[in-house]
Amino acid sequence: MLSRVALLCVLLSVGCGIPGPDDQPGQSIPEPSALTLQFIRVTKEVPDFGGITFEDGQWVVLLLAPEQRESAEARLRDIFGEEATNIAVRVRAPRGRASSQMVRDAVDVMTVPGVGTLHLDEEVGYVRVGLLAVESLEQAQVKLDELGVPLDQVILYARRPIVLL
């Protein structure tokens, strides 16, 4: 089992873009895909955003508050245009029951290419997994399932890479 210090070091080195031994100085970070950029906007602009998932060939945006459904659907139309009709909106429990242990159990999700961050959001009680590429979402879901981390306790979201200045 990883100690808290070791876990923090793993998260900082992998999740925060700290160069590893194989990284070249001055190496540029690839620009996120157009789809990832759209989902970054969803993460930031959809009220009471509670995660994204991909199920049965369809994107699903999860909300933490049912009263935000109309507002969320309007933001999705603004972001995706007509493609928004292909995105389902579902409400999840406003408060999860995730724990620090679940984060420790989930640490190997960081080995999935395109996964950038992992932490416990104590405010809402969910494990948050930040995706640098939403195209990695299905692989992240599979890995979390393999690790025994219940997906109903995880918020998957799109984010830009954290870079050192």
N, C-alpha and C positions, 0 to 999 in steps of 0.2 A: 504494500500500500504506500502510495506517495505521501510524504509529509506535506504539510501546508506550504512550507518554504519551497519544496521541490515543485509542487503544483503551481505555485505562483511563478516560479522561474519558467516552467513549461508554457504557461499562459502568456507570460510577457514575451518570451522569445518567439513563440509561434504566432500568438494572436496579435502582437503589436508590430510585426514587421522588422524585428531586430535581425540583422543579417546573420546568417549561419556561416559555417566554414566554407561551404561551396558557393556562397554568394559573391558576386563580383562587386567591388566598390563602384558606386555610380550606376549600378544596374537599375534600370527603370522598372517600375511596377506596371504591369499591363493595365490598360484602361478597361473598366468594367464594360460588359456587353450592354447593348441597348435595353435588353430585357431586365438586366440587373439594375440599371439606372432607373427604369420605370418602377421597379419594386423598392428601390431605395426611397423614391418619392412616396410610395404607398406606406412604407414604414414610418415616414415622417409626417405625412399629411392626412392619413385616414384617422379620424377620431377614435379613440379607445382601441387602437390597433392591438390585436392579440396574436398575430403570427400569420404565416403563410404555409400552405401545404400543397401538395400535388397528389390528387387522388383520381384514379380511373381516367387518366388522361386530361384532367381538368385542374386548373389552378383554383385554390380556395383561399379566400382572405377571411381570417378569423377576427372576431371582435370581442371585447370584454364587456360591452354594454349594449343590450338589445335596442335601446332607444337611439343608438347612433347608426342603425342600419341604413336609413334613407340618406343621411349625410355621407356615410361611407360609400354607398353606391354612386352618389353624385361625384365624389372625388375620384372614384375608379373610372367613371365616364370621362372626367377631365384628363386623367392620366393616360388611359388606354383608348379613348375614342370608342368606335364601334366594337372593338375587340373586348370591351368590358362586359358585353353580353355573354362571353365565354368564361367569365370568372364568377364563381359562386361566392356568396357571402354567408357565413355561418357564425353563430354566437357561441362562445364557450364560457365556462364559469368565470366570473370576474376575479376569483381568487383561487390560485392553485395551491397544491400542498407539497411542492417540491422542497428539497432540503439540500444542505451542503453535501450530504452523502451522495445524493443523485448527481451533483456536479462532479464529485470524485469518480463515481461510476461511469460518467459520460466522457471523461477526459480523452479517451482514445478516439472520440469523434473528430478531434483536432487533426488526426492523420488523414482525414478525407480531404483531397484537394478541393480548394474553394471554401473551406470552413476557416473562418478567421478569428472568432472569439467565442468564449464560453464563460458564463457566469450565472450566479443565482440572483434573480431580481427579487429581493426580499420585499419590495413594495407590493408586488402582485403575486408573489409566491410561485413563480415559474422559473425553470431553467431557461436561459436565453442562449441561443446559438446563432451567432452572426455569420452570414454567408457573404463571401466576397464575390461569388458567382451563383445566382439562383439556379443555374443549371446543375449545381451540385446538391440540390435539395433532396432529390430521391436517394442519392448515395448516403447522405447524412441521416435520413430517416431509417434506412436499412441498417446503418452502423449503430444508431441509437437502439434500435430494436434488438440487434445482436447483443448489445451491452446490457440489455434488460432495463433500459430507461424508458418509462412509459411516455409515449408521444403526447398523450393528453396533458402532460406536465411540462411540455417544452414549447417555447415560442421560438420559431425559426423566423429570422428576419434578414433582409438584405442590408448590407452596409458597405461603405467604402473602406479600403484598406487603411490601417493606421500606419503612418510613415514617420520615420525619425527625421528631424530637421537638421 
